[in-house]
């Protein structure tokens, strides 16, 4: 029987970022089925929302525990959003990589920068929309006021600019046609994995 350590290919961390409404969640869920891949379960200090299941949707911890994890370098990346901490457990990611699994992190640009500093062999993709397409989608969704839509468009433009300036992303994918966007990212993932096989 061959040694499993010598036959298991190292996995991959796929970072997916992008502005609100760009279609990140849909793309990530479809990639989970097609690759296959799995979502990283984040750690957070915010309380569970209705229907959220601890350890499936999030690892819920108190603020002191989160700070302890952060200060002990147990987090791959972390951020504070609206007064609550969110982060990714480094050990969970390392175990997934060792098992040959593909892990998807749906995080913002700042989180991506942190990941790329620690995992140089990760793959980072920024999902974006043309401004007129994003405005049309937000308007059709019917959940935002005209002012809110303009604020989201302005924020999206800032996020795209920050992402480009950061140099942390391997590809920028304009999600004009969903299936085409998914196929492009799937191709990038398989190319990255193939390079890993070929590496000494």
SEZA-218495 format. One record per residue (C-alpha): x, y, z; residue number from 1. Coordinates in Angstrom, 3 decimals. Example, Ala and Ser with C-alpha at 12.3 -4.5 7.8 and 13.67 -1.06 7.14 Angstrom:
2
- 12.300 / -4.500 / 7.800 / 1
- 13.670 / -1.060 / 7.140 / 2
This chain:
200
- 0.000 / 0.000 / 0.000 / 1
- 1.505 / 3.398 / -0.957 / 2
- 2.306 / 5.964 / 1.673 / 3
- -0.635 / 8.375 / 1.737 / 4
- 1.673 / 11.296 / 2.557 / 5
- 3.506 / 10.776 / -0.746 / 6
- 0.388 / 10.467 / -2.897 / 7
- -1.838 / 13.210 / -1.499 / 8
- -1.559 / 16.374 / -3.558 / 9
- -1.457 / 19.583 / -1.544 / 10
- -4.779 / 21.374 / -1.574 / 11
- -5.462 / 24.969 / -2.497 / 12
- -6.847 / 28.084 / -0.849 / 13
- -9.080 / 30.031 / -3.243 / 14
- -9.787 / 33.579 / -2.083 / 15
- -12.852 / 35.188 / -3.632 / 16
- -13.476 / 38.897 / -3.106 / 17
- -15.701 / 41.481 / -4.689 / 18
- -18.283 / 44.172 / -3.993 / 19
- -21.794 / 43.501 / -2.756 / 20
- -24.090 / 42.274 / -5.506 / 21
- -21.318 / 40.988 / -7.767 / 22
- -22.477 / 37.378 / -7.429 / 23
- -19.717 / 36.022 / -5.165 / 24
- -21.968 / 33.724 / -3.144 / 25
- -23.561 / 32.115 / -6.196 / 26
- -20.173 / 31.579 / -7.835 / 27
- -18.665 / 30.087 / -4.667 / 28
- -21.535 / 27.645 / -4.164 / 29
- -21.357 / 26.496 / -7.781 / 30
- -17.585 / 26.047 / -7.520 / 31
- -18.054 / 23.914 / -4.402 / 32
- -20.097 / 21.483 / -6.499 / 33
- -17.966 / 21.550 / -9.642 / 34
- -14.393 / 21.361 / -8.310 / 35
- -15.334 / 20.054 / -5.663 / 36
- -14.419 / 22.541 / -2.942 / 37
- -15.666 / 23.594 / 0.462 / 38
- -16.245 / 26.860 / 2.269 / 39
- -13.972 / 27.850 / 5.102 / 40
- -16.022 / 28.254 / 8.284 / 41
- -15.132 / 31.620 / 9.796 / 42
- -14.741 / 32.496 / 13.456 / 43
- -16.871 / 35.417 / 14.646 / 44
- -17.777 / 37.282 / 17.807 / 45
- -21.242 / 38.274 / 16.609 / 46
- -24.217 / 36.328 / 17.954 / 47
- -25.834 / 33.657 / 15.775 / 48
- -28.660 / 34.763 / 13.508 / 49
- -31.902 / 32.772 / 13.207 / 50
- -31.345 / 29.431 / 11.437 / 51
- -27.533 / 29.669 / 11.681 / 52
- -25.960 / 26.487 / 12.999 / 53
- -22.790 / 26.773 / 15.134 / 54
- -19.746 / 25.030 / 13.598 / 55
- -21.549 / 24.789 / 10.245 / 56
- -22.154 / 28.451 / 9.440 / 57
- -19.668 / 30.023 / 11.854 / 58
- -17.510 / 29.187 / 14.834 / 59
- -19.066 / 31.517 / 17.419 / 60
- -16.675 / 32.703 / 20.141 / 61
- -16.606 / 35.554 / 22.638 / 62
- -14.402 / 38.607 / 22.189 / 63
- -11.749 / 37.455 / 24.676 / 64
- -11.313 / 34.122 / 22.878 / 65
- -11.029 / 35.845 / 19.521 / 66
- -8.395 / 38.269 / 20.806 / 67
- -6.463 / 35.338 / 22.292 / 68
- -6.513 / 33.548 / 18.933 / 69
- -5.445 / 36.684 / 17.101 / 70
- -2.610 / 37.470 / 19.487 / 71
- -1.343 / 33.880 / 19.334 / 72
- -1.182 / 33.947 / 15.512 / 73
- -3.910 / 31.314 / 15.243 / 74
- -5.754 / 33.261 / 12.529 / 75
- -4.879 / 33.313 / 8.844 / 76
- -6.711 / 36.619 / 8.473 / 77
- -9.109 / 38.714 / 10.528 / 78
- -11.123 / 41.909 / 10.401 / 79
- -13.529 / 43.968 / 12.482 / 80
- -16.854 / 44.677 / 10.771 / 81
- -19.559 / 46.780 / 12.423 / 82
- -18.110 / 46.125 / 15.874 / 83
- -17.727 / 42.362 / 15.497 / 84
- -14.591 / 40.345 / 14.741 / 85
- -14.380 / 37.824 / 11.892 / 86
- -11.449 / 35.574 / 11.073 / 87
- -10.177 / 32.343 / 9.524 / 88
- -8.546 / 29.647 / 11.644 / 89
- -5.045 / 28.967 / 10.375 / 90
- -4.964 / 25.369 / 11.659 / 91
- -8.190 / 24.456 / 9.833 / 92
- -6.764 / 25.761 / 6.561 / 93
- -3.423 / 23.989 / 7.045 / 94
- -5.211 / 20.698 / 7.735 / 95
- -7.330 / 21.103 / 4.603 / 96
- -4.249 / 21.799 / 2.483 / 97
- -2.479 / 18.755 / 3.896 / 98
- -5.542 / 16.628 / 3.064 / 99
- -5.517 / 17.854 / -0.543 / 100
- -8.796 / 19.777 / -0.222 / 101
- -9.759 / 23.035 / -1.938 / 102
- -10.933 / 25.681 / 0.529 / 103
- -12.820 / 28.809 / -0.535 / 104
- -12.526 / 32.016 / 1.501 / 105
- -15.156 / 34.667 / 0.722 / 106
- -13.423 / 37.699 / 2.271 / 107
- -12.697 / 41.354 / 1.545 / 108
- -9.602 / 42.884 / -0.047 / 109
- -7.849 / 43.504 / 3.276 / 110
- -8.370 / 39.875 / 4.258 / 111
- -7.003 / 38.739 / 0.913 / 112
- -3.850 / 40.783 / 1.428 / 113
- -3.318 / 39.063 / 4.788 / 114
- -3.815 / 35.614 / 3.242 / 115
- -1.385 / 36.267 / 0.382 / 116
- 1.290 / 37.366 / 2.846 / 117
- 1.068 / 34.010 / 4.674 / 118
- 0.092 / 31.643 / 1.838 / 119
- 1.928 / 32.689 / -1.291 / 120
- 0.615 / 29.651 / -3.202 / 121
- -3.019 / 30.637 / -2.682 / 122
- -5.159 / 31.786 / -5.617 / 123
- -7.048 / 35.081 / -5.355 / 124
- -9.858 / 36.174 / -7.664 / 125
- -11.783 / 39.445 / -7.591 / 126
- -15.367 / 39.303 / -8.886 / 127
- -16.673 / 42.516 / -10.383 / 128
- -19.498 / 43.919 / -12.478 / 129
- -19.668 / 46.735 / -14.959 / 130
- -21.229 / 49.697 / -13.063 / 131
- -24.340 / 49.786 / -15.291 / 132
- -24.873 / 46.035 / -14.822 / 133
- -24.481 / 46.295 / -11.062 / 134
- -26.903 / 49.221 / -10.903 / 135
- -29.457 / 47.261 / -12.951 / 136
- -29.168 / 44.212 / -10.661 / 137
- -29.444 / 46.268 / -7.478 / 138
- -32.459 / 48.111 / -8.844 / 139
- -34.199 / 44.903 / -9.932 / 140
- -33.594 / 43.358 / -6.532 / 141
- -35.938 / 46.000 / -5.106 / 142
- -34.456 / 45.990 / -1.605 / 143
- -32.393 / 49.195 / -1.763 / 144
- -33.328 / 52.850 / -2.024 / 145
- -31.912 / 54.973 / -4.826 / 146
- -29.502 / 56.567 / -2.346 / 147
- -28.399 / 53.159 / -1.054 / 148
- -27.764 / 51.959 / -4.601 / 149
- -25.588 / 54.970 / -5.355 / 150
- -23.646 / 54.384 / -2.130 / 151
- -23.113 / 50.720 / -3.049 / 152
- -21.901 / 51.670 / -6.537 / 153
- -19.456 / 54.191 / -5.082 / 154
- -18.189 / 51.644 / -2.568 / 155
- -17.825 / 49.025 / -5.306 / 156
- -15.708 / 51.398 / -7.402 / 157
- -13.467 / 52.037 / -4.380 / 158
- -13.113 / 48.287 / -3.728 / 159
- -12.120 / 47.614 / -7.337 / 160
- -9.505 / 50.361 / -7.185 / 161
- -8.121 / 49.064 / -3.871 / 162
- -8.013 / 45.511 / -5.242 / 163
- -6.063 / 46.622 / -8.306 / 164
- -3.632 / 48.709 / -6.268 / 165
- -3.039 / 45.934 / -3.724 / 166
- -1.427 / 43.586 / -6.232 / 167
- -2.917 / 40.706 / -4.223 / 168
- -5.168 / 39.272 / -6.927 / 169
- -4.285 / 36.801 / -9.661 / 170
- -7.342 / 37.570 / -11.761 / 171
- -10.225 / 40.026 / -12.111 / 172
- -13.368 / 38.341 / -13.404 / 173
- -16.253 / 40.440 / -14.694 / 174
- -19.367 / 38.450 / -13.857 / 175
- -21.450 / 39.422 / -16.872 / 176
- -22.332 / 35.799 / -17.747 / 177
- -22.460 / 33.545 / -14.674 / 178
- -21.531 / 30.210 / -16.273 / 179
- -18.639 / 31.781 / -18.151 / 180
- -17.325 / 33.362 / -14.950 / 181
- -17.522 / 30.064 / -13.072 / 182
- -15.758 / 28.211 / -15.881 / 183
- -12.950 / 30.780 / -15.960 / 184
- -12.334 / 30.493 / -12.206 / 185
- -12.539 / 26.684 / -12.346 / 186
- -9.886 / 26.741 / -15.093 / 187
- -7.644 / 28.998 / -12.998 / 188
- -7.968 / 26.624 / -10.032 / 189
- -7.093 / 23.547 / -12.102 / 190
- -4.121 / 25.340 / -13.649 / 191
- -2.856 / 26.313 / -10.194 / 192
- -3.218 / 22.745 / -8.948 / 193
- -1.403 / 21.433 / -12.023 / 194
- 1.512 / 23.789 / -11.326 / 195
- 1.606 / 22.448 / -7.797 / 196
- 1.943 / 18.886 / -9.108 / 197
- 4.743 / 19.903 / -11.420 / 198
- 6.628 / 21.811 / -8.741 / 199
- 9.662 / 20.067 / -7.216 / 200
